[in-house]
């Protein structure tokens, strides 16, 4: 699996730790920025990661800002992206099973590192269930 990951300054530290975590799982990760805690604009990084996923250069993407809200709103503007903001394991699993989410958004101020790792673990290991959910995903993609 190839994952593109990005953050703004508020998500930089969590992103750095999640890259180490994904590396330990032998997952190919591309860090698309930001590369410091210096203030920056989150939509730029959301667009980079979302476009890379939509263009099929990466299987999935992860985006992190302080709340995760701005990243998810920005990423979902890119056609072909289904970004899910997840603050718990149940939401992460459901976003994959039922919505075939291809971008995971996290809020660095909303969850601990341990919980972030658990969310990412379940999100990368859960497959799309298909079935009745496929019809709905196709409807979303047409919007």
C-alpha positions in Angstrom: 0.0 0.0 0.0 1.2 3.5 -0.9 0.0 6.4 1.3 0.4 10.1 0.7 0.4 12.1 4.0 0.2 15.8 4.6 -0.5 18.3 7.4 -0.4 21.9 8.3 1.6 23.3 11.1 -1.0 22.1 13.7 -0.7 18.5 12.6 3.0 18.5 11.9 4.1 16.7 15.1 1.4 14.0 14.8 2.2 13.5 11.1 5.9 12.9 12.0 4.9 10.2 14.5 2.5 8.6 12.1 5.1 8.4 9.4 7.3 6.4 11.8 4.4 4.2 12.6 3.6 3.5 9.0 7.2 2.9 8.2 7.3 0.3 10.9 4.4 -1.5 9.2 6.4 -1.5 5.9 3.9 0.8 4.2 5.3 3.2 1.5 4.7 6.8 2.7 5.2 10.0 0.8 5.4 13.1 3.0 3.7 15.9 1.0 4.4 18.6 3.7 4.4 20.8 5.6 7.9 20.2 7.0 7.8 22.4 10.1 5.6 23.9 12.7 5.8 27.3 10.9 2.3 28.7 10.2 1.0 27.6 6.8 -2.3 27.2 4.9 -3.9 23.7 5.2 -5.8 23.8 1.9 -2.5 23.6 0.0 -1.5 20.4 1.6 -5.0 18.9 1.4 -5.1 19.6 -2.3 -1.6 17.9 -2.8 -2.6 14.7 -1.0 -6.1 14.6 -2.4 -5.0 15.1 -6.0 -2.3 12.4 -5.6 -5.0 9.9 -4.4 -7.5 11.0 -7.0 -4.9 10.6 -9.8 -4.2 7.1 -8.4 -0.5 7.9 -7.7 -1.2 6.7 -4.1 -3.7 4.1 -2.8 -4.8 6.3 0.1 -4.1 9.6 1.9 -3.9 10.9 5.4 -4.4 14.5 6.3 -3.9 16.2 9.7 -4.6 19.6 11.1 -5.6 20.7 14.6 -9.3 19.7 14.2 -9.2 17.7 11.0 -12.2 19.7 9.8 -10.5 22.1 7.4 -8.5 19.2 5.9 -11.6 17.1 5.3 -13.6 20.0 3.8 -10.7 20.9 1.5 -9.9 17.3 0.4 -13.5 16.6 -0.4 -13.5 19.4 -3.0 -11.2 17.1 -5.2 -13.2 14.9 -7.5 -12.7 11.2 -6.7 -11.8 11.8 -3.1 -13.9 10.5 -0.2 -12.3 12.0 2.8 -13.5 11.0 6.3 -12.8 12.9 9.5 -12.4 10.2 12.2 -12.0 10.8 15.9 -12.5 7.2 16.9 -11.9 3.6 15.8 -15.6 2.9 15.0 -15.8 5.8 12.6 -12.5 4.8 10.9 -13.8 1.3 10.4 -17.2 2.4 9.1 -15.6 5.0 6.7 -13.8 2.1 5.0 -16.5 -0.6 5.2 -19.4 1.6 4.1 -18.0 4.6 2.4 -14.7 3.4 0.8 -13.0 6.4 2.2 -9.7 7.0 0.4 -8.5 9.9 2.6 -8.4 9.8 6.4 -8.5 13.2 8.2 -7.3 13.5 11.8 -7.5 16.3 14.3 -4.2 16.5 16.2 -5.8 18.4 19.1 -8.7 16.0 19.3 -7.0 12.6 19.7 -3.9 11.2 21.4 -1.0 9.6 19.5 -2.0 6.2 20.7 -5.6 6.7 19.5 -4.3 8.1 16.2 -2.2 4.9 15.6 -5.2 2.7 16.4 -7.4 4.7 14.0 -4.8 4.5 11.2 -4.3 0.8 11.9 -7.9 -0.1 11.5 -8.4 2.3 8.6 -5.5 0.8 6.5 -6.5 -2.8 7.4 -10.3 -2.5 6.6 -11.5 -3.3 3.1 -14.6 -1.8 1.5 -17.6 -4.0 2.0 -19.2 -3.3 -1.3 -22.7 -4.7 -1.8 -25.4 -2.1 -1.1 -22.7 0.4 -0.2 -21.3 0.4 -3.7 -24.4 1.9 -5.1 -24.2 4.8 -2.6 -20.5 5.3 -3.2 -21.1 5.6 -6.9 -23.9 8.2 -6.2 -21.4 10.2 -4.1 -18.8 10.1 -6.8 -21.3 11.6 -9.3 -21.9 14.7 -7.1 
